[in-house]
Amino acid sequence: MDQEDPVYVVLHKYTKALTSALGYRDTLTRLHSERVLGLATQIGLGCGLRGAELGRLKISASFHDIGKIGIPDRILLKTSPLDEAEWVMMKQHSEMGQRILAATEIEGAQAASLVIRHHHEHYNGGGYPDGLAGEQISICSRIISIADSYDAMAATRSYHRAKTHTEIMAILQAETGERHDPELMRVFCGIIESSEFRTASN
């Protein structure tokens, strides 16, 4: 954690148990969260984030999917596409994640929990759960959205094959201005080619 931000150092110390709980619930989601943390941190540093804001980004990236603890196995571990009702339930994980982190009542948790709540908001207002748009969405949530999307497409899961780097970048570019912040995408594109979190598949 950022040594210059003691609030988030303490918050990270007292939320490690949540990481363990997520790992027991779904190992693939825990590993995904670790990669999203690494990539989001690189993007945040590239954007000049420091201190409390960088600490908030790290905590939120670590636990952006912690709400999946509350999603039933029949949905979370399903190997075929979700139906409409299942998708409605799955989308609740961002709100569940907000409530889980906020419930720790540790200093800094409330702010980080709102980042978690909004990491599926879209730049054009078409995301969930609150339909926020543009800079109504915190910069930390907008960064996590990019890192989360990249890694989700780069990983093989039971319901889809891993995409190549070229395929992922084409999709992200197509979504820029709609799902993703154009300026943050510019920073991301300058980072990902030399990042250890870039998928090896071209």
N, C-alpha and C positions, 0 to 999 in steps of 0.2 A: 504493500500500500504506500501511498504518497507520504513520506516522512514529515512533510511540512503541514500535514493536515491531521492532527491528533484525533479529531472527532471521528473520521472515517477509519483510522487505525483501530480505534476502540470498537467501532461498529463491526468491522471485519472480524475482529477477535471473537466477539460474542455471537456472531452468526455462522461460524464454521459448522455448527451442528446441522444447519439447514443444508449445507452442501453434502454432508454425510447422508442425511435423510433422502435427498434427491437421488443420490447414487444408489441407495438400496431400492428405491422405487423404480428407477429407470436409468441404467448405466449410460446408455447412449445419449440421453438428454444431459446428464452431468458432463460428459466429455464434450458435447456440443457447447455447453455453457462455458467451459474452460477455454475453448477456442474462440468463442465470441468475446470473452473477456480480453484475450490477448489482442485480437484484431481491433476491437473497439478502443482499447487503450492506445494503440498505434495511431488510429484515426484522431482520437482526442488530442494526443500530443501534437499531431500534425496541424490541428486547428488552433493550437496554442492554449489548450486547457491546462490549468495548473491548480494547485491548492484544493479548496473544497469542491470545486466543480469537477476536477479530475477524480477526486475521491468518490464523489457521488456517481460518476460514470462507472468506475470500477465495481462498486457495490451493486449497482443496478444491472450491469452486464453479467456479473456472477450469478445473480438470482432472477434474471429476466424470465426464466421458465419455471421458477419455483412453484408457481400456481398449478403446474401439472400434477403435483402431488394430489390435488383434489379432483383430478379427472379419472373416471372409472377405467379399469384395465380394458374393458371391452371396447373402449374408444381410444385410449392412449396407445394401446398395443395392437390395434387393428391393422391387419395386413392388406386390406382393400380400401378403396376410397370411402370417406365418411359420407353418410347420407345427410340430409338437411338438418335433422334434429341433432345428430351427433356433432355436426359442425357448429351448431349453436352452443352446445355444451363445451366443445373444445375452445371456442373463442372466449369463454369465461375465465380461462387460465390467467389472463393478464390482470383481471380484477381480483381473482383469488390471490395472485402473487402480491398485489398491493396490500391486501389485508393481512397476509402472513407476515410480510416484513414490517409493516406498521405496528403489528401486535407486539413486536419486541419492545416497543416504547423506549428504545435507546436513542440518544441524541443523534440526529441525522437520518434516522430511519424513515421518518415521514416524508422528507424530500425525496429520498431514494425510491420510496414506494410509489410515488407519483410517476417517476420515470418508468418504472416497471409497468404501471397501468397503461402508459401511452406508447409502448414500444411497437404496437401494431397500428398506430395512427398513420395515415398517409398524407404526404405533403399537399395533395389536392383536396383533402377533407373526406376522402372516401374510406378511411380506415375505421377501426373500432378501439375502445367502446364509446368514445365521446364525440367522434366526428370532428376532431380538431384539424386545423390546416395551417400550413406555413409555420411561422414563428410562434403560433399558439402552442406548438409542440416544442418541448424543451430540446435544446441542442443534444443533450445526452440521449433522449429517446430517438431522435433522428439518426444519431450515430449508430446506436444499437440496431436500428432497423436495417441499416446497410450491412453491418457485420453479420447479423442474424440471417439475412437473406442469402448472403454469399455462402456462409458455411452450411446452411440447410441444403442448398442445391449441390454443394460439393461432396456431401456425405451420402453413402448408400444406405437407404432404409428399406424396410420390408415393402413399402408402398411405392418406391421409385428408385431408379438407378441414379448413381452419381453422374452429374453433368461435368463436362470438361470446363476448363477455365475459359476457353473461348466462348462456349455456349452460355456460361453464367454471365460473363461480361456483356454479351449481346442482350441478354434479358434485362440486366440491371440498367444498361443504357436506354433500353426501350421504356423502362419504368421511371426514368429520371424526369422530374417535373410532375409526375403523377404520384408515384409511391415514395420516391426519394428526393431529398433536397439536392438541387443541382450543384450548389457550391460544395456541399459535403461530398458529393460524388466526385467532384474534381479532385478534392484532397485524397479521397480513397483511391482513385485511379493512379495517383502519383505514388501511392504507398504499396499497393497490393502486388505489383510485379516483382518486388524484391522482398516481400514479406514471407516469413516462415509459415504463415497461415494460408499462403497461396496453394491451391490444389496442384499436385504434381501432374495431373492429367491435363494435357493441352487440348 
